[in-house]
Amino acid sequence: MKKYYAKMSSKGQVVVPAPIREAFGIEAGTRIAFLTEGSRLVLEPETVASKLRQIEEIRGCTAGGPSGTDLLLVERRLERERELREEGW
């Protein structure tokens, strides 16, 4: 892990070093999320690449379980059966 240093300005601003901006695709206007992990501060840029990484990280996390569509279809079928019973069918 390589360390980079920057100073906080009197306005609370910090310049992100160029190698980090380039590596993470940070450009002017990029939103940066600040997260705390215990005593550590983590900066997370909200770029298209970071969003795609997040999608890849959760991809397949529900594999093997029932699909949302199947669950909705079962729920709707049960609801329709209840409606028909209430109508006297």
N, C-alpha and C positions, 0 to 999 in steps of 0.2 A: 504494500500500500504506500503510495507516494503522498507526501504532505505538501500542501500549498498554503500560503499565508496571505491574509489581507487584513487591513485595518478598518475598523468601524468609523464612519464619519460622524460629525456632530449631529447630523440629521438621521442617524441610524442606518445609513446605507453602507453596503459592502460590495466591492467589485469582485465578481466571480472570475477567477483566473482563466485566461484564454484556453489553455489545454483542457480544462474541465468543461467550459462552454462548448468547445468543439466536440469533445467526446460524448456529451449528452445532448447535443443538438439544441442548446439554449441560445435563443436569439432575443433581440429587443422585443419586449412585450410578452415573453414567455412567463406564465404563472409559475411560481415556486411555492410548493407546500412545505411548511416547517413542521416537523414531527419531533416529539421527544421520546427517547427510549432510555428510561432511567436518567442518568446524568449526561447522556449524549444528545446532541442536536443533529437531526438528519434533514437535509434539504432534498426535496424530491421535485424535479421539474415536471410540469404537466405538458408534455409534448406528445405529438402523435405517436412517436416511437415508444414513449413510456406507457401510453394507453395500450398499445399493441402488446407490450411486454406483460402488462397486467392481465390482458385477455389470455395470453399464452399460459400464464401462471395458473389461472383458474380453469383452463380448458380441461375437460374430462373429469372434473371434480365430482360430478354426479353420475359418472359412467356406471352402468350396471343397475341403476335404480329405474323406477318407472318414469316415463316421459311426462312432461307437464301436459301435453295434449291428451295423452291417455287418461290422466287423472281428471282433467276437465270433462272428457267425454263420459266417463263413469259417473261423475257428479251430476252432469246434465241428464243422463239416462235415469238416475235415481230420482231426480227432481221431477222429471216428466212422468214417471210412474206414480209418484205421490200426487201430482196434479190430476192424473187420470182417475186415481182412486177417489179423490175428493169430488170429482165430477160424476162419480158413480159408474165408471167403466170397469 
